Amino acid sequence: MERLIAPSMLSADFANLACDIEMVNKSQADWFHLDIMDGLFVPNISFGFPVVERIKSLAAKPLDVHLMIVDPDRYLERFKEAGADWLTVHYEACTHLNRTLTRIRELGMKAGVSVNPHTPVELLTDVLEYADLVLIMSVNPGFGGQMFIPNSLNRIERLRKIVDAKNLPTLIEVDGGVGPGNARQLYEAGANVLVAGNAVFKADNPLSAIEMIKKA
């Protein structure tokens, strides 16, 4: 099964952003993960289009953009213009989810849907055909550095069974409390893509941390 690593730029050093981008470029990581927060859907504000555009200009790998915002339909085209390759919206934020995911694909991006820890993964059963990726939040979204919620493993396993039963190529991504210590469990549960923030950027050797997660 495919194993991908997407370092979360929310944990990068924004005073030395170009250096951290270059580190990810040189590493075994596969994507850049960008968390967009509006202070409404989650109790935090991160960064907007200028930062996304700047990262895109320096990145040698795809941008995996995760929208933690209300009414994301307003900005789909704008994030495409800013450089998103993968664009993920939240199940909890979309009234007409299949339409939103279809529009993301029409714009030439890969479409993702994310679920918060309290949302049953079974609610995605009827929209999986519209999604290239499902992002399971293994912490309550909004802040980096949180502890992994153990029940997330059960949720990954349940979602993997649904995806496989439908014979779909949908990737399963996990974000929150991910690191070398639990990467193997996450892969074995059925995850394809691991997002890691502090485990990478706060490590003594970020390149080594990325390799350890990828090869767990």
N, C-alpha and C positions, 0 to 999 in steps of 0.2 A: 504494500500500500504506500502511496506517495506520502512523503514526509517533507513538509515545508516549514520554515521558520520566518516569522515576521516581527522583527524588533519594533517595539512601540516607541515612537519618537516623543511621546509625552514625557518619557523619562530621560530624554537626551539633555545635554547641557546647552541651553539656548544661547549662552554667551560664546559657545564654540561649536555652533550647529554644523558648520561646514566640515569640521574635523570629524564629528560623529557620523555625518553622512558618508564621508569617505571611508570610515571604518566599516560601516555596513556594506558599502560597495565592495570592499576587499574581502569581506567575510564569506562564510558559507550560507549566510542568510539568503532568502529567496525574494522577499518583499519588504517594503517599508510599510509599517502599520501607523496610520494617522487617525487619532481620535479627535473628532470635532464635537465640542460641547457648547451648548448655548445658555447654560445657567437656568434653563426652564425644565427641559426633559430630565436633566441631571443637575445636582446642586453645585455646578462648577462651570467655569468658562475656560476653554483652552486656546485655540488659535483659529484663524480664518483663512481666507483665500490668499493673501499675500505670502503667508508661510507655506501653504501648500504649493503655490507656484514656485517659490524659491527652492523647496526641497525637490520638486520635479526637475528643475533646471540642473541640479547637481546629481540626482539619483541615476544610477545605472541599472536599477531594478524597478519592477512595477510598484505603483502606489496602491496600497490597500486601505481605502478610506472608510472609516466607520462613523456614520452620522448618529450622534446622540442628541438629536434636536427634534423639536416639535415641527409638524408639517414639512417634512423633508422634500415633498414634491416641488416646493417653491424653488429649490436650488439644484435640482438634478443636472440641468444644462450647465449651470455655472461651475459645478464640480468637474464636469467633463472638460470644460475649457481650462480649468486650473490644473488638470493633469491626472485625475483619478483613472486608474485602470480597473480596479475593483471598487464598487460602491455598495456599502451595506447600510440598510435602513432597519429600524426597529419594528418588530411586529406590533409593539404596544403604541407606536406613533403613527401607524398607517391605517386609515379607515378602509381604503381600497387597495389592499396589499398586492394582489395579482396585477392590477393596473400599474402600480408604482414599479414593480419588478420588471414588467414588460417594457415600460418606458426606459428604464436604465439600460436594458439590452438594446433597445432601438437606438439609443445614443452611442452605442459601440463599446459600452463597458460591460464587465461581468457583474451580475446582480447578486447581492447578498442580503440575507435577512437575519437579524439578531433577536435573541430572546433573553429577557432578564431571568435571574435565578428562580423567580416564583412562577414563571410562565411554563406550563406543560409543553414539552416538545411535540406532543401529539397534535397540538393545534396547528402545526405546520403541514400536516399530512396532505391537505388539499392544495397547497401552494408550492410544494417542492419542485414540481415540474417547471416552475417559473424562476427557480433560484439555482445559481451556479455554486452557491456557498451558503451554509448556515453557521452563524457565529453564536456559540453558546457562551454566555457570560457566566463565569465561575466566581465572580464577586458581584456585589451591587455596583453598577457602573457610576462613574463620576470622578473617581480618584485612583491614582496609582498606588502601589505598595500594599494593597490589602491582602488578607489571608484567603487562600483557596477554600471554597465551600465544598466539603467532601462529597455531598450528594451529587455534585456535578458529574462525577464518574458514572453514576447510575443514569443520568440524563443523556450522557454521550452514548452509552450502550443502547439505550432505548431508541435514540435517533438513528444510530447506525443500523439497527434492525429494520427500521422503517425505510431508510434510503436503499438498503440492499434488497429488501422485498420488492421495491418498485424498480429495481435494476437501473437506478439513476447514477450519473457521475458526480452528483452534488458533493462538494467538499465539506467536511466538518471542521470548523475552526474553534479554538478555545482561547479565551482571554480572561486573565485574572489570577494572580498568584501562581503563575506558571514559572517553572525553573528546572534546573537539572535534577532536583530531588523527586519531582513527580512526572517528568516528561515521559518516562517509559510507561507508567500507568495510563497516561492520557492516550498515547499511541495504541496501547493494547486495548483500551476501551473503544477505540474506533476513530480517534481524531486524525485528521490529515495535516492540519495547520495549527501551529502553536504560536501565540503572541506572547512575547516576553519583554517586559520593560525594565524594572529595577534589576532583575536577574541578569540582564545584559549590561546595562549602562552603569550600574553601581558595582559591577564585578571588578576585581583587580585586573583581570585580563578579559575584556569583552569578547575578543575573537575566540578565545578558548571557551568561554561560556556558551557562545552560539554553537560551537562545534559539539560541546557536551550535550546540549539540548537536542540537537539534530540527530546525534548518534546514540541517544539514550537507549 
